């Protein structure tokens, strides 16, 4: 662990990504206990104010404090990211391990099902779920989570099949270990690094997808703040208050950039070949 931390400190992508991700997490954590103003409070007499000492990032068309909405909006992004990635990991890793261990017709069936799932991106799934159950945060989580399942299934299958071909797995099978025991003892520990890297990248994709769904009115519903819906509301005030679109857009960019840089850094640090070069 100490050697890993030493290498991580010298890796610029990892450091920048970790700092940006930590700032997003800190904003969400702080907003659980404190925000400059209640984010849903409407104050029409003070609408479209420029940034000042009272309202650090100004107010929107309804007089709501923009800084407060950004802080609380970070909660949505993290909740959607964590749960949707958890859905993808839970089901995708299970299906990928089964496909790699059993192979044959079951492997082919699971992979063709994954191909079929790719035909329904998160946006299309959200549209179908919204038509049935109505738009909302849960729709975003389920739609993005379902999209993540085949992604993790394919990555798990590919990485696990490489492990299954290794000599130590052959030795374990000769010793009488069953498929599930080999998967738990040998396969999963050896593919964990690839799954961790993919999870950070999927987290970034989930934040972007949640913002897009909220922008279209399919995700988080009022009065709960959302970065995507803030962008949607800001477009009507582009010529009066262009900064309204800047702040949520910048928050999305920094959050996604931070997680992508963190994922790239983890990939380099967890790759044994690259680790030996550093």
N, C-alpha and C positions, 0 to 999 in steps of 0.2 A: 504493500500500500504506500509506503514511504517513497519508494522508487517511482511509483505511478504519479504521485503528487508532485515530485520533483520534475518529472517530464512534463506534466500538465502545466506547471507554472511557466515553462519555457515555450509552450505552444500558443501562438497568438490567437488562432481561431478559437481554441478552447477557452482561453481567458476572456476574450471579448464576448463570446456566446454565453459563458457562465455569468458574466456581469449583467448582460442585458436580460437574461432569463431570471436572475435573482431580483432585478429591479421590478419585473412584471409580477413576480410572486410577492415581493414586498408590498407593491401597490395593492394587490388583492387582499393581503393580510391586514394592512392598515385600514382598508375600507370596511373591514368587518367590525371595527371598533370606532372609527372616526372618519369623517369627511368634512370638508369646509362648510358645506350646507347639505341638507337633505336633497338627494339627487332628483327627486320627483317634484320638489316644491316649485310651483309656478309663481312668477313675479312679473306680471305684464309691464308695470311701470318701468322696470329695469331690464327690458328685453334688448338684445343685441348690443350689450355693452362691450367696449374694448377691454383688453386685459388691464387690470389695475390692482391696487393693494387689497381691495375687498374681494374681487373676483380674479384670481390669478390668470385664468385663461379666458376671461370674459363670460358672457351669458349667451344663451341661444335665443331662438325666436319666441320662446315662451318665458323667458327670463330665468331659466334653470341654469345653475352653475355648471360650466363645462368641466372644470377640474374634478368636481364631485362625480359627475357622470363617467368620466374616464376612469377614475379610481374604482368605482363600483362595477363598471363594465368589464374590468379585468377579471372579476369573479366569474362572470359568464364564460369568458374565453377559457379559463382554467378548468372550470367544471365540465364544459363540453369536451375539452381536450383530454382530461384525465379519464372520464367515463367512456368516451368513444374509443380511445386507445385501449382501455381496459377490455372493452367488448372485442375489439380486434385481436388483442393478445390472447384472451381467454379461449375464444372459439377458433381463431386462426391457427394458433400453435397446436391445439389439440388435433385439428383436422390435418395439419401438415405433418405432425408426428405419426398419425395413423397411416397416412399415405406413404410416408417414407418407410415405415416398418412393414406394412403388409404388401405394398406394391400390387402388381397384377391388376385385376379388374377393379378392385376397390380404389387403388391409386388413380386409375384412369377416370373412374366415376367422380371422385372428389375434385380432380383437376378440371374436368369439363364443367362441373358445377361452379367452380371458381371462375372459369371463363364466362359462364353465363352471368354471374354476379357482376362482372366487370361491365356488362352491357347496361347496368343500372347505376350510374354515378350518384353521388350524394344528392345533387340537386334534383334529379329526376325522382329519386326515392322520396325526397322531402315533398315534392309536389304531389305524389300519389298519397302519401300519408296525410298531408294537409287536407286533401280532398275528402278523406275518410274521417279523420279525427280533429281536423282544424289545426292551424299553425300554432307553434309554441316551442319552448326550449326543449321539451322532450322529443319533439319531432326532429329537431336538429341532431340531438344526441343519437337517436336510433338510426337516422339516415347515414350519418358519418360513421357510426360504429359498424353498420352493415357493410359499408364500403371498405372498411379496414380489414374485415375478416378475410376475404380472398387475398389481400395484399400480404398479410402475415402468414396465411396458409402456404402461399407459394414460396415465400422466403424461407419459412421453416422447412418445407419439404426439400428445397434445394440444398440448404445447409446440412440438414439431417442425413440426406442420402450420401453426402461426402463422408460424414462421420461413420455411417454404417459400413462403408467400404474399408475402414481402417483396420489394422491388424489387431489392436486391442479389443475391438468389438468382436472380431472373429474369435479371439481367445475367450472372451466372455461367453459367447454362444457355445463354444466347446466345453466350457465349465458348467453348462446347464442353465445359464440364466435365460429367462424368458424375455419376450420382446418389450413388455412394459418395464421390466426391471432394467434392461439395458438402456431404454429411453431415459429413465429417471437418473440412472447412475452415470451414464456416459454421454448420451446424445445431448440432452438439455444443457448440462454444464459447458459443453464445447460449442454450442451455438448461442449461448446467452449473450455474448458480446454483440453478435450481429442483430439480435432481437432488441437489445438496448439502443443501439444506433438507430434502427428503424423506428423504434418507439418515439425517439426525439423528433425525427423527421415527420412522422405521422401526427405528432402533437402540433407541429407548425402548420401542417396541412389542415388539421381540424380547426385551428383558430381562423385560418383564412376562409375555410368553408362556412364556419359559423357566421363570420362577418358577411359573407356573400348572401347566405340565407336570410339573415336579419335585414340586410339591405333590401331584399326582395319582399320582405314582410312575412316570410315563412318561419323565421326563427323566434328569438326572444321578443315578447310582446310588451307594449307599454303597460304600466309605467316603469318597468324594470329597464335600466339603461343597457345599451348594447352599442359597441363600436360601429357595427355595420349599420344599425338604424340611425345612429348619429350622422353618418355619412349621407344617408338617404335624406334626412331632414335638412342637412346643410346645403344640399344642392339647390334648394329653392332660394337660398340667401347668398349665392355665390358672388353677386355683384355688390351686395350691401355689407356682408361680413364674410369675406373669403377665408378668414382664419378658422371658422367653424368646421370647414372640411379638412383643414390642415391637421388639427390635433388628433382626431380619431384615425385619420390616415397614417399619421406618423406613429401612433401607438401600434397599429397593426403591422406596419413595416418593421419597427424595432423588435416586436415580439417574434414575428416570423423569422427575421434575420438572426436574432439571438439563438433561437432553437436550431436553425439550420447550421449556424457556425458551431454550436455545441455538438450537434450530431457529427459534423465533419471532424471536429477535434477528437471526439470519442472514437470515431472510426480509425483515425491515425494512431491514437494512443493504444487501442486494443488490438491493432494488427501487429503480430509478433515481428514480421519482417520490417515494418516501419519503425517499430519500437527499438529494434537493435541499431538502427541508423542514427537515432537521436541520443 
